[in-house]
Structures are given as structure tokens and as C-alpha cells.
Amino acid sequence: MRLVPTEEQSELRSVLRSLFVKECTPELVRKWKAAGSESAGTVFPDSLWRALTEMGVFGLALEEELGGAGATLNELGIFYSEAGRALCPSIVYSTLAFGIALDRLAGQEMREQYLPRVAAGELRAGVALWDAADAHNVKPTLTATRADGGWTLSGLLPFVENAELAELLLVTATATVFAEPDRVLGLLVEPGGQGWRSTWQPTIAGEHQYRVELDGLFVPDERVLAGNAGLALVDVRWVADVVTALQCVEMSGGGAAVLERTVDYVRTREQFGRPIGIFQAVQHIVADIHIALEASRLSADSAVWWLARGEQAGRNVAIAKMHASEAYKWATLNAHQVHGGMGYVRETDLHLWSERAKVSEIRGGTADVAARWLEEEIGLVH
């Protein structure tokens, strides 16, 4: 694992940070949060999306033949880190996850059909491939029944991010055909239409979460991954691990932003005629935040590095998730304490990171859930 970034990676980080300072302001974050309601389908961060498209972010880790930049997950991790600092709207992450999943799971024809559109920023999409409360549980909750020219889907997806903003949603379903073994299908679903019902699910951070119920929703054969042959759950699990690891990088970036805001505050806030940053109790809190966040960053970067090599890195992802969930939450809580009463004034924007930290902590599984992943990886669970 390379700990020192290359010159190109440092430049990428610098450019991304400048972009987010301009295009992803706290005002945009507030609007996105306020829009996380039943009217969310009419809201979209257009200016930010265009800027990210022009920079090639959506195709960053895709092959050049598919319209991408030919970079790796390591470079995509740099994006997630800077996006976490700026509290980037989740529709960006959903679309990137869709690209990662399709690139891994789909055949060449489908990849050539959809991934250039993802890279060009022409397609808003999302995934529903694992349990929202346990990312290592990739067993489908939908069932697929054979129909003329395709399949009909039925079942429940309890938490689907950006279901009403996405133009396509990648899901899995268990297909049962008489005299054939059960198999897992990957399917591209168009939200809306006959057999689709979605209900907004409110969250503390105003995330665009929906409960989706499918009842006989038809999906044609041309939108079934791997030509009805079925998917290997190990590949779906790899996608879940990649998205989780990148999420951990995002959380580390968010924590770093909180730390910077806190350091700036203790340098200027005075008590007894002196900056509160000179008091040892405050210094201890800031130092502890820094240590926790560095452990989170290094473990997340390690997980991404192994996954970028195509490895199954369940142990690394579990450790990263455990560190990130606790470090981000702990950093925001202590930042509020250091800010004192001012830290609880909503106009200071600190709560935006606190709310995102809480949602991120439970997305895909809490630290306790990740600890069970680690137990499984090292053979403590049979």
C-alpha cells in the first residue's frame, strides 16, 4: 500500500477541493436536506452535477473504451474523501455505485450500452443490492417470475436511496424456474410505472430514502445482467465491499472537515483573555479527534487499496467500517462540546456534519455489525 500520494493524486485532490468549495456550499447541503421529502423528485443539484461531469468524476474509475478516465478505485477514493468534507449530495454516490456495480456484474454489451452514459453524466442511477442494515447480507429480497420476453419482480426493498431521482435502479432477485436450480438475477429497473410503489422514509439528515414495493413489475430480457445466467453472490459482495469502503473514506473526509472547523474555532475563541486552544483539556480533545480520524483514514484507504487490486477484502472493509463509524460520530460529538453553546446553534452548520455522521454510521451496518463481519472473516463464527 502506498501511503504517500503521487503528484497526480495530490493535484486531483486540490482541484476537487476547489470545485467543492465553489459548487457544494452549506447552502446547497441545506437545500438538499430540506428536499429529502416526498417532493424530492423535483430537486436536483444541477450546477454541482455539471461541474463533476466536466471534470470526468463519473467515469473516473471506468475504462477509457467506455468513456472513462481509466483511473483506479484509489483515485475514486480521493474524490470520496473530498466529497465527504463538503457533504456531497447522495445522488452522486448512488450513480457512482451504479457504475461500479454494472462494470463488475454486467456483460460487455450492457456495459457498452450504459457505462458511457454514466461517465458522461447523462444517467442518474442507484443500486439496491444488499441489506441497508448489513452490507454483507447480499441475499435478494425480491423474487423474479418468468414472463413472456422478460421477468416480473415482486417483493420489498425497505430502504432505497434516491429511488425517485434515479432513472435506473440495479436490483437483484431470486429466480425460481421449474426443474431448474434457483439463481440470482441482476436487473435494471425503471422507477415508476405499473407494479412500482415507493414511500418516502424520513431520516435525521434529510436523506432521500424510500421504501419500494414491487408487485409484478415487468423487466425485459435486455435489462437482465449476464443474459439470465445469474450472478455470483461473491461478485455482488465485492461490489458491496467497494461501496462500503468508499463510504468509509467519505466519512473520514467529513471528520477531517469537522476537525479543521474545530481547530479554527479554538484558535480564535477566547476565554479569560486567551484562545481556548491553549488550555490542555481542549488540546487533549482535539488530539484525540485527530488520532481517531487518522486511524479511520488509514484503515479506509487500506480497504480501498486491496479492493482496487481485485481482492476480496472483507476483513479490511470490516475494520474500516468499525473505525469510520465510531470516529466520525465521536469527532462531531466532541466538536460540539468544544464549541460550547455556539456548537448547538444551527446557523453554525456544524450539525450538518453531525447528522451526516449519524446516518453514515448505520448505513450498511453499525460498528457492531461490522464486528460480526470481522468475526466471520477470521473464523470465529461457524
C-alpha positions as a printed NumPy array, in Angstrom:
array([[  0.   ,   0.   ,   0.   ],
       [  1.338,   3.415,  -0.997],
       [  0.951,   5.918,   1.851],
       [  2.384,   8.935,   0.031],
       [  0.154,  10.248,  -2.785],
       [  1.601,  10.746,  -6.226],
       [  1.861,  14.211,  -7.736],
       [ -1.168,  13.48 ,  -9.94 ],
       [ -3.217,  12.335,  -6.945],
       [ -2.295,  15.458,  -4.973],
       [ -3.306,  17.633,  -7.903],
       [ -6.593,  15.746,  -8.231],
       [ -7.333,  16.368,  -4.56 ],
       [ -6.544,  20.066,  -4.896],
       [ -8.793,  20.5  ,  -7.928],
       [-11.636,  18.591,  -6.284],
       [-11.391,  20.653,  -3.12 ],
       [-11.63 ,  23.876,  -5.108],
       [-14.604,  22.519,  -7.032],
       [-16.491,  21.589,  -3.879],
       [-15.763,  24.928,  -2.208],
       [-17.435,  26.622,  -5.16 ],
       [-20.226,  24.203,  -6.023],
       [-21.131,  22.364,  -2.805],
       [-21.692,  25.068,  -0.216],
       [-23.518,  24.617,   3.107],
       [-26.459,  26.392,   1.453],
       [-26.661,  23.622,  -1.16 ],
       [-26.403,  20.988,   1.57 ],
       [-29.263,  22.618,   3.456],
       [-31.414,  22.697,   0.323],
       [-30.669,  19.05 ,  -0.405],
       [-31.558,  18.149,   3.16 ],
       [-34.798,  20.132,   3.049],
       [-35.67 ,  18.428,  -0.224],
       [-35.377,  14.976,   1.352],
       [-39.122,  14.636,   1.468],
       [-41.998,  13.462,  -0.675],
       [-41.271,  16.306,  -3.112],
       [-37.633,  15.205,  -3.603],
       [-38.244,  14.067,  -7.159],
       [-38.282,  17.682,  -8.34 ],
       [-34.963,  18.639,  -6.744],
       [-31.515,  18.108,  -8.229],
       [-28.056,  19.726,  -7.677],
       [-27.674,  20.691, -11.34 ],
       [-24.669,  23.02 , -11.084],
       [-22.628,  20.574,  -8.999],
       [-23.565,  17.699, -11.307],
       [-22.394,  19.623, -14.376],
       [-19.106,  20.539, -12.709],
       [-18.441,  16.928, -11.716],
       [-19.346,  15.758, -15.219],
       [-16.982,  18.243, -16.847],
       [-14.199,  17.036, -14.572],
       [-14.892,  13.424, -15.514],
       [-15.718,  12.211, -11.999],
       [-18.476,   9.799, -13.036],
       [-16.101,   7.96 , -15.335],
       [-13.027,   8.283, -13.166],
       [-12.645,   4.545, -12.466],
       [-14.107,   3.32 , -15.772],
       [-12.136,   2.126, -18.769],
       [-11.254,   4.667, -21.432],
       [-13.02 ,   2.498, -24.029],
       [-16.239,   3.126, -22.079],
       [-15.779,   6.874, -21.892],
       [-13.971,   6.799, -18.573],
       [-10.617,   8.099, -17.388],
       [ -9.04 ,   4.704, -16.812],
       [ -8.076,   5.502, -13.217],
       [ -8.488,   3.154, -10.246],
       [-10.566,   2.925,  -7.106],
       [ -7.69 ,   4.685,  -5.329],
       [ -8.343,   7.871,  -7.311],
       [-12.078,   7.46 ,  -6.783],
       [-11.304,   7.28 ,  -3.069],
       [ -9.726,  10.738,  -3.292],
       [-12.991,  12.017,  -4.711],
       [-14.982,  10.407,  -1.891],
       [-12.703,  11.979,   0.7  ],
       [-13.199,  15.467,  -0.692],
       [-16.902,  14.852,  -1.245],
       [-17.222,  13.824,   2.401],
       [-15.63 ,  17.065,   3.508],
       [-18.232,  19.015,   1.537],
       [-21.233,  16.783,   2.377],
       [-21.852,  15.974,  -1.279],
       [-25.493,  15.073,  -2.131],
       [-26.078,  11.326,  -2.132],
       [-27.345,  11.129,  -5.733],
       [-23.697,  11.469,  -6.789],
       [-22.693,   8.46 ,  -4.679],
       [-25.69 ,   6.44 ,  -5.891],
       [-24.737,   6.965,  -9.522],
       [-21.088,   6.127,  -8.879],
       [-22.157,   2.93 ,  -7.071],
       [-24.292,   2.019, -10.07 ],
       [-21.3  ,   2.418, -12.373],
       [-19.078,   0.295, -10.13 ],
       [-21.721,  -2.441,  -9.877],
       [-22.531,  -2.546, -13.586],
       [-18.846,  -2.582, -14.507],
       [-18.297,  -5.628, -12.283],
       [-21.519,  -7.572, -12.834],
       [-22.728,  -6.89 , -16.375],
       [-21.642,  -8.363, -19.673],
       [-19.731,  -6.388, -22.269],
       [-22.79 ,  -5.426, -24.321],
       [-24.644,  -3.947, -21.365],
       [-21.5  ,  -2.214, -20.119],
       [-21.044,  -0.587, -23.525],
       [-24.686,   0.466, -23.551],
       [-24.897,   2.152, -20.151],
       [-21.46 ,   2.982, -18.754],
       [-20.617,   5.66 , -21.358],
       [-23.846,   7.401, -20.312],
       [-22.776,   7.19 , -16.67 ],
       [-19.348,   8.613, -17.489],
       [-20.934,  11.461, -19.453],
       [-23.245,  12.386, -16.58 ],
       [-26.27 ,  11.547, -18.704],
       [-27.698,   8.903, -16.384],
       [-28.813,   9.212, -12.775],
       [-28.944,   5.792, -11.178],
       [-28.769,   3.774,  -7.988],
       [-28.365,   0.284,  -6.55 ],
       [-30.327,  -1.923,  -4.171],
       [-28.107,  -4.981,  -3.918],
       [-27.698,  -5.544,  -0.179],
       [-29.404,  -5.105,   3.173],
       [-29.359,  -1.436,   4.204],
       [-28.625,  -2.538,   7.78 ],
       [-25.979,  -5.141,   6.871],
       [-23.991,  -4.649,   3.674],
       [-22.609,  -8.181,   3.855],
       [-26.109,  -9.611,   3.519],
       [-26.486,  -9.728,  -0.264],
       [-29.306, -12.263,  -0.34 ],
       [-32.072, -10.826,  -2.586],
       [-35.399,  -9.829,  -1.056],
       [-37.144,  -9.769,  -4.448],
       [-38.423, -12.741,  -6.418],
       [-38.401, -12.979, -10.203],
       [-41.019, -14.923, -12.139],
       [-40.55 , -15.814, -15.787],
       [-42.826, -13.934, -18.179],
       [-43.05 , -13.593, -21.944],
       [-39.939, -11.685, -23.014],
       [-38.69 , -10.994, -19.516],
       [-39.338, -11.297, -15.8  ],
       [-41.815,  -9.899, -13.283],
       [-40.468,  -8.729,  -9.931],
       [-42.234,  -8.787,  -6.586],
       [-41.089,  -8.023,  -3.064],
       [-39.976,  -5.263,  -0.726],
       [-36.88 ,  -3.044,  -0.669],
       [-37.108,  -1.272,   2.729],
       [-34.526,   1.469,   2.137],
       [-33.591,   2.585,  -1.364],
       [-31.579,   5.782,  -1.672],
       [-32.709,   8.237,  -4.357],
       [-35.344,   5.848,  -5.693],
       [-37.374,   8.762,  -7.071],
       [-34.402,  10.63 ,  -8.534],
       [-32.81 ,   7.662, -10.274],
       [-33.604,   6.847, -13.886],
       [-32.398,   3.281, -13.426],
       [-32.076,   1.099, -10.361],
       [-29.925,  -2.044, -10.276],
       [-31.517,  -4.761,  -8.131],
       [-31.154,  -8.49 ,  -7.567],
       [-33.889, -11.089,  -7.356],
       [-34.122, -14.819,  -6.78 ],
       [-35.406, -16.572,  -9.899],
       [-37.211, -19.874,  -9.5  ],
       [-37.942, -21.817, -12.676],
       [-39.48 , -25.293, -12.7  ],
       [-36.867, -28.062, -12.94 ],
       [-34.019, -25.559, -12.734],
       [-31.92 , -24.55 ,  -9.7  ],
       [-32.613, -21.172,  -8.143],
       [-30.336, -18.392,  -9.316],
       [-29.758, -14.728,  -8.545],
       [-30.566, -12.307, -11.345],
       [-29.361,  -8.755, -11.67 ],
       [-31.934,  -6.483, -13.296],
       [-32.18 ,  -2.84 , -14.342],
       [-35.453,  -1.367, -13.151],
       [-37.064,   1.892, -14.217],
       [-38.639,   3.542, -11.151],
       [-42.341,   4.216, -11.551],
       [-44.868,   2.528, -13.736],
       [-47.166,  -0.417, -13.173],
       [-46.105,  -2.605, -10.267],
       [-43.964,   0.083,  -8.599],
       [-44.848,   1.814,  -5.342],
       [-42.467,   3.975,  -3.323],
       [-42.954,   5.704,   0.006],
       [-40.682,   8.401,   1.393],
       [-38.772,   7.411,   4.539],
       [-37.722,  10.428,   6.669],
       [-34.214,  10.432,   8.166],
       [-32.366,  12.737,  10.545],
       [-30.114,  14.106,   7.796],
       [-32.838,  14.56 ,   5.183],
       [-31.518,  11.726,   3.035],
       [-33.602,  10.731,   0.032],
       [-34.64 ,   7.308,   1.292],
       [-37.652,   5.377,   0.026],
       [-39.466,   2.163,   0.819],
       [-40.06 ,   0.437,  -2.503],
       [-42.687,  -2.259,  -3.02 ],
       [-42.772,  -4.175,  -6.282],
       [-45.798,  -6.186,  -7.369],
       [-45.409,  -7.805, -10.759],
       [-43.101,  -5.124, -12.191],
       [-42.006,  -6.244, -15.66 ],
       [-38.33 ,  -6.157, -16.701],
       [-37.475,  -7.176, -20.284],
       [-34.708,  -9.686, -21.005],
       [-32.431,  -6.995, -22.456],
       [-32.251,  -5.405, -18.997],
       [-31.18 ,  -8.582, -17.218],
       [-27.487,  -8.816, -16.404],
       [-25.465, -11.797, -17.628],
       [-28.227, -12.857, -20.011],
       [-30.426, -14.662, -17.446],
       [-27.476, -16.881, -16.454],
       [-27.423, -15.415, -12.957],
       [-24.867, -13.635, -10.813],
       [-22.303, -14.982,  -8.393],
       [-23.026, -13.634,  -4.915],
       [-19.281, -13.311,  -4.329],
       [-19.208, -10.637,  -7.039],
       [-22.189,  -8.837,  -5.522],
       [-20.416,  -8.985,  -2.173],
       [-17.319,  -7.42 ,  -3.76 ],
       [-19.42 ,  -4.508,  -5.019],
       [-20.945,  -4.081,  -1.549],
       [-17.455,  -4.036,  -0.038],
       [-16.23 ,  -1.429,  -2.533],
       [-19.168,   0.902,  -1.861],
       [-18.759,   0.423,   1.903],
       [-15.015,   1.099,   1.781],
       [-15.531,   4.254,  -0.277],
       [-18.212,   5.32 ,   2.174],
       [-15.638,   4.927,   4.958],
       [-13.267,   7.198,   3.026],
       [-16.111,   9.699,   2.705],
       [-16.733,   9.547,   6.447],
       [-13.049,  10.149,   7.156],
       [-13.192,  13.193,   4.888],
       [-16.219,  14.511,   6.742],
       [-14.466,  14.029,  10.053],
       [-11.423,  15.908,   8.745],
       [-13.645,  18.874,   7.873],
       [-15.094,  18.824,  11.384],
       [-11.597,  18.752,  12.87 ],
       [-10.491,  21.723,  10.772],
       [-13.55 ,  23.737,  11.804],
       [-12.856,  22.888,  15.44 ],
       [ -9.176,  23.859,  15.268],
       [-10.066,  27.176,  13.62 ],
       [-12.61 ,  27.82 ,  16.367],
       [-10.302,  27.123,  19.323],
       [ -7.655,  29.377,  17.779],
       [ -9.986,  32.389,  17.726],
       [-12.453,  31.79 ,  20.577],
       [-11.136,  33.476,  23.699],
       [-11.826,  32.794,  27.353],
       [-10.176,  34.666,  30.226],
       [ -8.455,  36.787,  27.603],
       [ -6.744,  33.863,  25.877],
       [ -7.652,  31.493,  22.988],
       [ -9.252,  28.358,  24.408],
       [ -6.889,  26.303,  22.264],
       [ -4.077,  26.889,  24.773],
       [ -5.94 ,  25.009,  27.508],
       [ -4.712,  21.46 ,  27.924],
       [ -8.192,  19.939,  28.236],
       [ -9.15 ,  21.346,  24.833],
       [ -5.852,  20.23 ,  23.314],
       [ -6.465,  16.677,  24.544],
       [ -9.882,  16.561,  22.902],
       [ -8.551,  17.889,  19.598],
       [ -5.621,  15.469,  19.682],
       [ -7.922,  12.516,  20.377],
       [-10.163,  13.502,  17.469],
       [ -7.127,  13.665,  15.198],
       [ -5.864,  10.228,  16.3  ],
       [ -9.273,   8.6  ,  15.784],
       [ -9.691,  10.139,  12.346],
       [ -6.209,   9.126,  11.225],
       [ -6.935,   5.519,  12.196],
       [-10.187,   5.772,  10.257],
       [ -8.489,   7.241,   7.187],
       [ -5.68 ,   4.703,   7.071],
       [ -7.981,   1.707,   7.508],
       [-10.366,   3.015,   4.822],
       [ -7.529,   3.706,   2.395],
       [ -6.163,   0.221,   3.032],
       [ -9.527,  -1.387,   2.249],
       [ -9.863,   0.593,  -0.995],
       [ -6.292,  -0.285,  -1.984],
       [ -6.893,  -4.018,  -1.625],
       [-10.206,  -3.85 ,  -3.449],
       [ -8.592,  -1.848,  -6.266],
       [ -6.359,  -4.895,  -6.821],
       [ -9.478,  -7.02 ,  -7.324],
       [ -9.06 ,  -8.773,  -3.981],
       [-11.82 ,  -9.954,  -1.666],
       [-11.021,  -7.684,   1.281],
       [-13.822,  -8.402,   3.74 ],
       [-11.516,  -8.185,   6.757],
       [-10.127,  -4.801,   5.718],
       [-13.613,  -3.451,   4.984],
       [-14.896,  -4.607,   8.372],
       [-12.035,  -2.864,  10.183],
       [-12.537,   0.299,   8.116],
       [-16.267,   0.362,   8.858],
       [-15.681,  -0.126,  12.58 ],
       [-13.179,   2.732,  12.719],
       [-15.098,   5.129,  10.465],
       [-18.477,   4.694,  12.148],
       [-17.104,   5.459,  15.573],
       [-14.519,   8.099,  14.612],
       [-16.865,  10.306,  12.562],
       [-19.601,  10.238,  15.198],
       [-17.126,  10.754,  18.024],
       [-15.451,  13.67 ,  16.222],
       [-18.728,  15.535,  15.73 ],
       [-19.914,  14.99 ,  19.284],
       [-16.637,  16.292,  20.715],
       [-16.613,  19.19 ,  18.263],
       [-19.984,  20.287,  19.631],
       [-18.578,  20.108,  23.135],
       [-15.519,  22.21 ,  22.264],
       [-17.699,  24.804,  20.529],
       [-19.801,  25.111,  23.661],
       [-23.208,  26.731,  23.286],
       [-22.27 ,  28.037,  19.846],
       [-21.875,  24.448,  18.665],
       [-25.598,  23.861,  19.114],
       [-26.701,  26.918,  17.142],
       [-27.965,  25.573,  13.833],
       [-26.681,  28.561,  11.895],
       [-23.095,  27.445,  12.549],
       [-23.657,  24.449,  10.212],
       [-21.81 ,  22.005,  12.48 ],
       [-24.994,  19.977,  12.865],
       [-24.922,  19.197,   9.14 ],
       [-21.832,  17.036,   9.684],
       [-23.245,  15.555,  12.894],
       [-26.411,  14.424,  11.154],
       [-24.48 ,  13.004,   8.212],
       [-22.205,  11.172,  10.657],
       [-25.171,   9.522,  12.358],
       [-26.724,   8.411,   9.083],
       [-23.37 ,   7.168,   7.782],
       [-22.782,   5.233,  10.993],
       [-25.798,   2.985,  10.414],
       [-25.794,   2.875,   6.599],
       [-24.766,  -0.64 ,   5.635],
       [-24.344,  -1.617,   9.268],
       [-23.1  ,  -0.122,  12.522],
       [-19.708,  -0.822,  14.069],
       [-21.261,  -3.785,  15.914],
       [-22.474,  -5.252,  12.619],
       [-19.028,  -4.73 ,  11.094],
       [-17.537,  -6.514,  14.093],
       [-19.598,  -9.574,  13.144],
       [-18.165,  -9.37 ,   9.628],
       [-14.692,  -9.461,  11.147],
       [-15.613, -12.432,  13.307],
       [-16.739, -14.289,  10.199],
       [-13.575, -13.357,   8.295],
       [-11.232, -14.666,  10.984],
       [-13.273, -17.788,  11.593],
       [-14.854, -17.054,  14.966],
       [-18.365, -17.643,  13.602],
       [-19.306, -21.004,  12.123]])
